[in-house]
Amino acid sequence: MTTKTVNYTPEQTARMVADYQAGTSVEMIAETFGKTVRSVVAKLSREKVYVAKAYKTKSGETPIKKDVHADFIGEMLGLTEADTESLTKANKVALAKIADFIKAEKTL
């Protein structure tokens, strides 16, 4: 029978969770405990406290998926579901520009 190797003691886990919830970065926690960042993220995830950073575009905005643009355009133009689905194959920048144009026209 094999014994399981414990990576973190209950005390380490409690301290790690407390530090993370107090705003300490994952990188700093990893350095403190002599662990990798991935290990700390995995442990905090198992403890159900880790919150992944939200992805931002280069300009700092939250990205919008092509499906969202296509659904909006389809709804505003009264397109069928099949027509709206075919819009998702279009270029994302083009879809965003069309959606922005419709929004601008709608506010006039």
VEXVEXGU-695322 format. One record per residue: residue in one letter; x, y, z of N, C-alpha, C in turn. Coordinates in steps of 0.02 Angstrom, whole numbers. Atoms other than C-alpha are relative to their C-alpha. Example, Ala and Ser with C-alpha at 12.3 -4.5 7.8 and 13.67 -1.06 7.14 Angstrom:
BEGIN
<pt type="A" n_px="45" n_py="-59" n_pz="0" ca_px="615" ca_py="-225" ca_pz="390" c_px="45" c_py="60" c_pz="0"/>
<pt type="S" n_px="-42" n_py="-59" n_pz="-3" ca_px="684" ca_py="-53" ca_pz="357" c_px="-39" c_py="55" c_pz="37"/>
//
This chain:
BEGIN
<pt type="M" n_px="42" n_py="-59" n_pz="0" ca_px="0" ca_py="0" ca_pz="0" c_px="44" c_py="62" c_pz="0"/>
<pt type="T" n_px="-39" n_py="-61" n_pz="4" ca_px="67" ca_py="171" ca_pz="-46" c_px="-31" c_py="54" c_pz="43"/>
<pt type="T" n_px="26" n_py="-56" n_pz="-39" ca_px="52" ca_py="323" ca_pz="64" c_px="1" c_py="62" c_pz="-44"/>
<pt type="K" n_px="7" n_py="-61" n_pz="39" ca_px="-3" ca_py="488" ca_pz="-7" c_px="46" c_py="54" c_pz="28"/>
<pt type="T" n_px="-43" n_py="-55" n_pz="-21" ca_px="124" ca_py="629" ca_pz="-2" c_px="-42" c_py="63" c_pz="5"/>
<pt type="V" n_px="38" n_py="-61" n_pz="-11" ca_px="49" ca_py="785" ca_pz="72" c_px="42" c_py="60" c_pz="-20"/>
<pt type="N" n_px="-37" n_py="-59" n_pz="23" ca_px="103" ca_py="943" ca_pz="-19" c_px="-9" c_py="59" c_pz="48"/>
<pt type="Y" n_px="15" n_py="-56" n_pz="-44" ca_px="20" ca_py="1063" ca_pz="103" c_px="-32" c_py="-27" c_pz="64"/>
<pt type="T" n_px="31" n_py="18" n_pz="-64" ca_px="-18" ca_py="1041" ca_pz="287" c_px="-64" c_py="40" c_pz="8"/>
<pt type="P" n_px="61" n_py="-40" n_pz="-12" ca_px="-187" ca_py="1100" ca_pz="352" c_px="16" c_py="72" c_pz="21"/>
<pt type="E" n_px="-19" n_py="-67" n_pz="-21" ca_px="-97" ca_py="1248" ca_pz="432" c_px="23" c_py="42" c_pz="-59"/>
<pt type="Q" n_px="-23" n_py="-35" n_pz="60" ca_px="-11" ca_py="1294" ca_pz="269" c_px="-59" c_py="20" c_pz="-44"/>
<pt type="T" n_px="60" n_py="-13" n_pz="41" ca_px="-177" ca_py="1280" ca_pz="177" c_px="-39" c_py="58" c_pz="29"/>
<pt type="A" n_px="38" n_py="-53" n_pz="-32" ca_px="-264" ca_py="1391" ca_pz="304" c_px="34" c_py="68" c_pz="-10"/>
<pt type="R" n_px="-38" n_py="-62" n_pz="9" ca_px="-126" ca_py="1522" ca_pz="294" c_px="-3" c_py="24" c_pz="-72"/>
<pt type="M" n_px="2" n_py="-17" n_pz="71" ca_px="-124" ca_py="1515" ca_pz="104" c_px="-67" c_py="31" c_pz="-19"/>
<pt type="V" n_px="68" n_py="-26" n_pz="15" ca_px="-312" ca_py="1541" ca_pz="93" c_px="-9" c_py="69" c_pz="31"/>
<pt type="A" n_px="7" n_py="-64" n_pz="-34" ca_px="-306" ca_py="1683" ca_pz="220" c_px="41" c_py="54" c_pz="-36"/>
<pt type="D" n_px="-42" n_py="-48" n_pz="36" ca_px="-162" ca_py="1768" ca_pz="129" c_px="-31" c_py="20" c_pz="-67"/>
<pt type="Y" n_px="30" n_py="-13" n_pz="66" ca_px="-248" ca_py="1751" ca_pz="-40" c_px="-62" c_py="45" c_pz="7"/>
<pt type="Q" n_px="61" n_py="-40" n_pz="-10" ca_px="-412" ca_py="1820" ca_pz="26" c_px="16" c_py="71" c_pz="25"/>
<pt type="A" n_px="-21" n_py="-66" n_pz="-23" ca_px="-316" ca_py="1965" ca_pz="104" c_px="32" c_py="41" c_pz="-56"/>
<pt type="G" n_px="-25" n_py="-37" n_pz="58" ca_px="-251" ca_py="2012" ca_pz="-69" c_px="71" c_py="-16" c_pz="-20"/>
<pt type="T" n_px="-68" n_py="20" n_pz="19" ca_px="-80" ca_py="1929" ca_pz="-74" c_px="-1" c_py="-35" c_pz="-67"/>
<pt type="S" n_px="-1" n_py="30" n_pz="66" ca_px="-34" ca_py="1880" ca_pz="-251" c_px="19" c_py="-73" c_pz="3"/>
<pt type="V" n_px="-16" n_py="71" n_pz="5" ca_px="-21" ca_py="1698" ca_pz="-302" c_px="76" c_py="-9" c_pz="-5"/>
<pt type="E" n_px="-72" n_py="4" n_pz="8" ca_px="160" ca_py="1729" ca_pz="-352" c_px="36" c_py="8" c_pz="67"/>
<pt type="M" n_px="-30" n_py="-11" n_pz="-66" ca_px="202" ca_py="1795" ca_pz="-178" c_px="-11" c_py="-60" c_pz="46"/>
<pt type="I" n_px="16" n_py="59" n_pz="-40" ca_px="115" ca_py="1648" ca_pz="-94" c_px="46" c_py="-58" c_pz="-21"/>
<pt type="A" n_px="-42" n_py="54" n_pz="26" ca_px="211" ca_py="1526" ca_pz="-205" c_px="71" c_py="9" c_pz="25"/>
<pt type="E" n_px="-68" n_py="-13" n_pz="-24" ca_px="375" ca_py="1609" ca_pz="-158" c_px="6" c_py="-13" c_pz="75"/>
<pt type="T" n_px="0" n_py="10" n_pz="-72" ca_px="331" ca_py="1606" ca_pz="27" c_px="4" c_py="-74" c_pz="18"/>
<pt type="F" n_px="4" n_py="72" n_pz="-16" ca_px="293" ca_py="1419" ca_pz="26" c_px="51" c_py="-42" c_pz="-39"/>
<pt type="G" n_px="-48" n_py="38" n_pz="39" ca_px="430" ca_py="1371" ca_pz="-97" c_px="-33" c_py="-48" c_pz="-50"/>
<pt type="K" n_px="39" n_py="40" n_pz="47" ca_px="301" ca_py="1303" ca_pz="-220" c_px="-4" c_py="37" c_pz="-67"/>
<pt type="T" n_px="10" n_py="-33" n_pz="64" ca_px="263" ca_py="1338" ca_pz="-402" c_px="-67" c_py="37" c_pz="1"/>
<pt type="V" n_px="63" n_py="-38" n_pz="5" ca_px="127" ca_py="1461" ca_pz="-451" c_px="-57" c_py="-48" c_pz="-18"/>
<pt type="R" n_px="53" n_py="48" n_pz="20" ca_px="31" ca_py="1319" ca_pz="-535" c_px="-24" c_py="-42" c_pz="58"/>
<pt type="S" n_px="18" n_py="40" n_pz="-58" ca_px="35" ca_py="1217" ca_pz="-375" c_px="-46" c_py="40" c_pz="47"/>
<pt type="V" n_px="39" n_py="-43" n_pz="-44" ca_px="-32" ca_py="1363" ca_pz="-273" c_px="-69" c_py="13" c_pz="-30"/>
<pt type="V" n_px="64" n_py="-11" n_pz="33" ca_px="-168" ca_py="1400" ca_pz="-401" c_px="-44" c_py="-62" c_pz="5"/>
<pt type="A" n_px="37" n_py="63" n_pz="-5" ca_px="-219" ca_py="1216" ca_pz="-401" c_px="-28" c_py="-9" c_pz="71"/>
<pt type="K" n_px="22" n_py="9" n_pz="-69" ca_px="-228" ca_py="1212" ca_pz="-211" c_px="-55" c_py="49" c_pz="17"/>
<pt type="L" n_px="52" n_py="-50" n_pz="-14" ca_px="-327" ca_py="1374" ca_pz="-199" c_px="-64" c_py="-16" c_pz="-38"/>
<pt type="S" n_px="59" n_py="21" n_pz="38" ca_px="-444" ca_py="1307" ca_pz="-334" c_px="-36" c_py="-56" c_pz="36"/>
<pt type="R" n_px="31" n_py="55" n_pz="-37" ca_px="-473" ca_py="1147" ca_pz="-235" c_px="-34" c_py="26" c_pz="63"/>
<pt type="E" n_px="30" n_py="-30" n_pz="-60" ca_px="-510" ca_py="1257" ca_pz="-84" c_px="-59" c_py="46" c_pz="-18"/>
<pt type="K" n_px="55" n_py="-40" n_pz="27" ca_px="-637" ca_py="1350" ca_pz="-194" c_px="4" c_py="74" c_pz="18"/>
<pt type="V" n_px="-8" n_py="-71" n_pz="-13" ca_px="-563" ca_py="1522" ca_pz="-163" c_px="34" c_py="37" c_pz="-57"/>
<pt type="Y" n_px="-36" n_py="-32" n_pz="54" ca_px="-460" ca_py="1554" ca_pz="-319" c_px="-47" c_py="29" c_pz="-52"/>
<pt type="V" n_px="38" n_py="-33" n_pz="52" ca_px="-532" ca_py="1678" ca_pz="-443" c_px="48" c_py="17" c_pz="-57"/>
<pt type="A" n_px="-44" n_py="-12" n_pz="57" ca_px="-452" ca_py="1678" ca_pz="-615" c_px="-6" c_py="73" c_pz="-22"/>
<pt type="K" n_px="1" n_py="-68" n_pz="25" ca_px="-404" ca_py="1847" ca_pz="-686" c_px="-42" c_py="3" c_pz="-63"/>
<pt type="A" n_px="42" n_py="-8" n_pz="60" ca_px="-527" ca_py="1910" ca_pz="-815" c_px="45" c_py="22" c_pz="-57"/>
<pt type="Y" n_px="-39" n_py="-16" n_pz="59" ca_px="-452" ca_py="1918" ca_pz="-989" c_px="-20" c_py="69" c_pz="-25"/>
<pt type="K" n_px="12" n_py="-66" n_pz="29" ca_px="-436" ca_py="2093" ca_pz="-1061" c_px="36" c_py="4" c_pz="-67"/>
<pt type="T" n_px="-32" n_py="-11" n_pz="65" ca_px="-395" ca_py="2149" ca_pz="-1237" c_px="60" c_py="46" c_pz="10"/>
<pt type="K" n_px="-58" n_py="-45" n_pz="-5" ca_px="-239" ca_py="2251" ca_pz="-1274" c_px="-19" c_py="70" c_pz="21"/>
<pt type="S" n_px="23" n_py="-67" n_pz="-18" ca_px="-342" ca_py="2408" ca_pz="-1253" c_px="-32" c_py="1" c_pz="70"/>
<pt type="G" n_px="26" n_py="2" n_pz="-69" ca_px="-400" ca_py="2350" ca_pz="-1080" c_px="-75" c_py="-14" c_pz="6"/>
<pt type="E" n_px="72" n_py="13" n_pz="-1" ca_px="-579" ca_py="2306" ca_pz="-1129" c_px="-13" c_py="-75" c_pz="8"/>
<pt type="T" n_px="20" n_py="70" n_pz="-3" ca_px="-671" ca_py="2145" ca_pz="-1091" c_px="-22" c_py="-22" c_pz="-69"/>
<pt type="P" n_px="17" n_py="21" n_pz="68" ca_px="-682" ca_py="2048" ca_pz="-1254" c_px="-72" c_py="-24" c_pz="-6"/>
<pt type="I" n_px="67" n_py="23" n_pz="15" ca_px="-850" ca_py="2013" ca_pz="-1334" c_px="6" c_py="-53" c_pz="-54"/>
<pt type="K" n_px="-5" n_py="55" n_pz="48" ca_px="-871" ca_py="1848" ca_pz="-1425" c_px="-40" c_py="15" c_pz="-63"/>
<pt type="K" n_px="33" n_py="-9" n_pz="64" ca_px="-923" ca_py="1841" ca_pz="-1606" c_px="-74" c_py="-19" c_pz="4"/>
<pt type="D" n_px="69" n_py="23" n_pz="-7" ca_px="-1082" ca_py="1746" ca_pz="-1558" c_px="-45" c_py="56" c_pz="28"/>
<pt type="V" n_px="39" n_py="-54" n_pz="-31" ca_px="-1139" ca_py="1894" ca_pz="-1451" c_px="-16" c_py="53" c_pz="-52"/>
<pt type="H" n_px="11" n_py="-50" n_pz="53" ca_px="-1116" ca_py="2016" ca_pz="-1595" c_px="-51" c_py="-27" c_pz="-51"/>
<pt type="A" n_px="44" n_py="30" n_pz="50" ca_px="-1202" ca_py="1897" ca_pz="-1717" c_px="-72" c_py="-5" c_pz="26"/>
<pt type="D" n_px="67" n_py="4" n_pz="-29" ca_px="-1349" ca_py="1867" ca_pz="-1599" c_px="-34" c_py="68" c_pz="3"/>
<pt type="F" n_px="28" n_py="-68" n_pz="-3" ca_px="-1373" ca_py="2054" ca_pz="-1574" c_px="-21" c_py="23" c_pz="-69"/>
<pt type="I" n_px="16" n_py="-21" n_pz="69" ca_px="-1367" ca_py="2090" ca_pz="-1761" c_px="-61" c_py="-38" c_pz="-25"/>
<pt type="G" n_px="57" n_py="41" n_pz="22" ca_px="-1486" ca_py="1946" ca_pz="-1797" c_px="-65" c_py="22" c_pz="31"/>
<pt type="E" n_px="61" n_py="-22" n_pz="-35" ca_px="-1609" ca_py="2006" ca_pz="-1666" c_px="-24" c_py="67" c_pz="-26"/>
<pt type="M" n_px="18" n_py="-67" n_pz="23" ca_px="-1604" ca_py="2187" ca_pz="-1724" c_px="-26" c_py="1" c_pz="-72"/>
<pt type="L" n_px="22" n_py="2" n_pz="70" ca_px="-1627" ca_py="2140" ca_pz="-1907" c_px="-54" c_py="-51" c_pz="-13"/>
<pt type="G" n_px="53" n_py="50" n_pz="8" ca_px="-1756" ca_py="2004" ca_pz="-1876" c_px="21" c_py="-59" c_pz="-42"/>
<pt type="L" n_px="-25" n_py="57" n_pz="39" ca_px="-1648" ca_py="1868" ca_pz="-1952" c_px="-22" c_py="-66" c_pz="30"/>
<pt type="T" n_px="15" n_py="67" n_pz="-25" ca_px="-1688" ca_py="1684" ca_pz="-1938" c_px="60" c_py="-26" c_pz="39"/>
<pt type="E" n_px="-55" n_py="30" n_pz="-38" ca_px="-1583" ca_py="1575" ca_pz="-1824" c_px="55" c_py="-24" c_pz="-46"/>
<pt type="A" n_px="-50" n_py="25" n_pz="49" ca_px="-1497" ca_py="1498" ca_pz="-1976" c_px="41" c_py="58" c_pz="-28"/>
<pt type="D" n_px="-36" n_py="-58" n_pz="26" ca_px="-1454" ca_py="1670" ca_pz="-2045" c_px="47" c_py="29" c_pz="53"/>
<pt type="T" n_px="-41" n_py="-25" n_pz="-55" ca_px="-1390" ca_py="1727" ca_pz="-1876" c_px="60" c_py="-45" c_pz="11"/>
<pt type="E" n_px="-54" n_py="48" n_pz="-8" ca_px="-1286" ca_py="1568" ca_pz="-1861" c_px="53" c_py="10" c_pz="-54"/>
<pt type="S" n_px="-48" n_py="-10" n_pz="55" ca_px="-1206" ca_py="1603" ca_pz="-2030" c_px="41" c_py="64" c_pz="11"/>
<pt type="L" n_px="-38" n_py="-61" n_pz="-14" ca_px="-1154" ca_py="1776" ca_pz="-1967" c_px="62" c_py="-14" c_pz="42"/>
<pt type="T" n_px="-57" n_py="15" n_pz="-44" ca_px="-1038" ca_py="1696" ca_pz="-1840" c_px="62" c_py="-19" c_pz="-39"/>
<pt type="K" n_px="-58" n_py="17" n_pz="42" ca_px="-925" ca_py="1645" ca_pz="-1985" c_px="35" c_py="62" c_pz="-26"/>
<pt type="A" n_px="-29" n_py="-63" n_pz="24" ca_px="-893" ca_py="1828" ca_pz="-2025" c_px="57" c_py="22" c_pz="45"/>
<pt type="N" n_px="-56" n_py="-29" n_pz="-37" ca_px="-741" ca_py="1926" ca_pz="-1966" c_px="-27" c_py="36" c_pz="62"/>
<pt type="K" n_px="23" n_py="-29" n_pz="-63" ca_px="-758" ca_py="1981" ca_pz="-1783" c_px="0" c_py="76" c_pz="-3"/>
<pt type="V" n_px="-3" n_py="-73" n_pz="4" ca_px="-704" ca_py="2160" ca_pz="-1820" c_px="-59" c_py="27" c_pz="-41"/>
<pt type="A" n_px="57" n_py="-21" n_pz="41" ca_px="-836" ca_py="2174" ca_pz="-1957" c_px="-65" c_py="-6" c_pz="39"/>
<pt type="L" n_px="61" n_py="9" n_pz="-40" ca_px="-970" ca_py="2104" ca_pz="-1842" c_px="-6" c_py="55" c_pz="53"/>
<pt type="A" n_px="0" n_py="-52" n_pz="-52" ca_px="-921" ca_py="2227" ca_pz="-1705" c_px="-19" c_py="68" c_pz="-30"/>
<pt type="K" n_px="16" n_py="-64" n_pz="33" ca_px="-930" ca_py="2374" ca_pz="-1826" c_px="-73" c_py="3" c_pz="-19"/>
<pt type="I" n_px="71" n_py="2" n_pz="18" ca_px="-1101" ca_py="2320" ca_pz="-1889" c_px="-43" c_py="9" c_pz="62"/>
<pt type="A" n_px="39" n_py="-5" n_pz="-62" ca_px="-1165" ca_py="2298" ca_pz="-1711" c_px="3" c_py="71" c_pz="27"/>
<pt type="D" n_px="-7" n_py="-69" n_pz="-24" ca_px="-1096" ca_py="2469" ca_pz="-1661" c_px="-42" c_py="48" c_pz="-43"/>
<pt type="F" n_px="40" n_py="-42" n_pz="44" ca_px="-1179" ca_py="2547" ca_pz="-1814" c_px="-75" c_py="-6" c_pz="16"/>
<pt type="I" n_px="71" n_py="11" n_pz="-17" ca_px="-1347" ca_py="2469" ca_pz="-1770" c_px="-17" c_py="34" c_pz="66"/>
<pt type="K" n_px="11" n_py="-32" n_pz="-65" ca_px="-1331" ca_py="2529" ca_pz="-1590" c_px="-4" c_py="76" c_pz="-8"/>
<pt type="A" n_px="0" n_py="-72" n_pz="11" ca_px="-1291" ca_py="2706" ca_pz="-1650" c_px="-64" c_py="22" c_pz="-35"/>
<pt type="E" n_px="61" n_py="-16" n_pz="36" ca_px="-1439" ca_py="2706" ca_pz="-1770" c_px="-61" c_py="-5" c_pz="45"/>
<pt type="K" n_px="56" n_py="13" n_pz="-46" ca_px="-1553" ca_py="2640" ca_pz="-1634" c_px="-9" c_py="58" c_pz="49"/>
<pt type="T" n_px="4" n_py="-55" n_pz="-48" ca_px="-1511" ca_py="2786" ca_pz="-1519" c_px="-20" c_py="66" c_pz="-31"/>
<pt type="L" n_px="19" n_py="-63" n_pz="34" ca_px="-1550" ca_py="2919" ca_pz="-1650" c_px="-73" c_py="14" c_pz="3"/>
//
